[in-house]
Amino acid sequence: MKITSLTAWQVDLPLREGRYAWSNGNFVEVFDATVIAIATDAGLTGHGECCPLGAAYLPAYPAGVRAGLALLAPALIGLDPTNLGEINRRMDATLKGHAYAKAPIDIACWDILGQASGLPLSTLLGGRAQEEIVLYRAISQESPAQMAEKVAGYRAEGYRRFQLKVGGDADEDIARIHACRAVLDAGETLVADANTGWTRAEAARVVAAVGALDVHIEQPCASYEACVSIRRRTARPFVLDEVITDAASLLRALADDAMDIINLKISKVGGLSKARLIRDLCIEAAIPMTIEDTWGGDIVTATIAHLAQSTPDEFCFSATDFNSYGTRTIAEGAPRRRNGRMVAPTLPGLGVRPLVETFGAPVLRVGG
C-alpha cells in the first residue's frame, strides 16, 4: 500500500459558550482546525485533525499546521502509511521540530492501519482497558462567583472532575479556587490549571493560600525549573502539562520526582505514535495521565477516546470531549458525552466519517 495524496481543509469550530479564556488574558472565540485526508492506492483513506489553542499558548499556531503539511506532504507520497516508524522518521528528517504539524499525518496513518486490519485504534493501541472514559470539564476564566456557578451546570451534565482556568491575578485566582472548592460535592475533583501563567512568586503565594484545600495544582509557571520549585513548596497533587513535550522531558521529570500526574496532549507530542510511547512510560512509572489535546472537534475527540480507552482507568486520570464544547459537527460516529463519560468508536480505524463535503475547498492538495 502506498500514499497517493494528502488533502487538507481549514475548518472553523465556534464555541457554544462564545469564548474560552485562560491565563494572562488569552482567549479564543472560534477555533481554527485543520483536517487532513491521506489517500492510498488500496482505496483506503485516513483522516486526522489538529487544532492549536490559538497562537499564544504553545509554540504552535493554526496556520503553522498547514505550512508544515505543505513541507511534509511531498516527502510522504509513495510511502506505506502502515509503516508508522518510517512515516515518522521521514517527517522528522524533512522538518525539524513542529511536532503539532506532524500529528494529523501520524493519526491519519493510524486510521489507515486500523481500516486495513479491520480493528479499532483502541485495539491497536493496546486493547480496551476500561469500559468508559471519565471526562473533565474545563471552566473558562471568569470571576470567582461565575466559575463556581458553572460547576453546578456542568455537574448536571454528569461531570465530576473540574479544571479551573487560573493563571491570572494571584488574589483573584485564590478566590476562584476557594469559591469553586466550596461548591464541590464529595468525590468530585478540582484542578487549578494556571497554564504557565504565574510567576514563581505568584505561584508560591497561591499554593500557600490554598494549602488546606483538596485541589490539584497544574503547570503553575512557564519553565520546568520554576514548576519544580513550586512542587517542592506544596503537598497538593501536582500536574505537569506544557513542559512535557516528548519522552526525554518525561524521563527527566520522572527522575526529578517533578509531578504526580501529567497532561498528555496528543498533537503537542507529535501524534499517536509518540503519545503511545509516553503513555506506556507513564504506566510503567505508575503516573496517571489526563489524555487530551490542545483543542479540536469530532476527529480529535475520537483520537483522544481511542488512546484513553486503551489506558487502564487507574492511570487515566481523565480525558476531554472537545466536541461537546463546540457547535459544529465535522464527523459522523464520533464519541458523545453521556453522564460525564464517553467511549471510543468500535468501527475499524478511528471509526468516524468526516463530513468533508461541508468543509469547502481544500487549502492544500499534494499528489494525484
Secondary structure, DSSP 8 states (H G I E B T S, - for coil): --EEEEEEEEEEEEBTTS-EE-GGG-EESEEEEEEEEEEETTS-EEEEEE--S-SSSSS--HHHHHHHHHHHHHHHTTS-TT-HHHHHHHHHHHSSS-HHHHHHHHHHHHHHHHHHHT-BHHHHTT----SSEEBEEEE-S--HHHHHHHHHHHHHTT--EEEEE--S-HHHHHHHHHHHHHT--TT-EEEEE-TT-S-HHHHHHHHHHTTTS--EEE--SSSHHHHHHHHTT--S-EEE-TT--SHHHHHHHHHTT--SEEEEEHHHHTSHHHHHHHHHHHHHTT--EEEE-SS-SHHHHHHHHHHHHTS-GGGEEEE--GGGTBS---EET----BTTEE----SSBT--EE-GGGS-S-SEEEE-
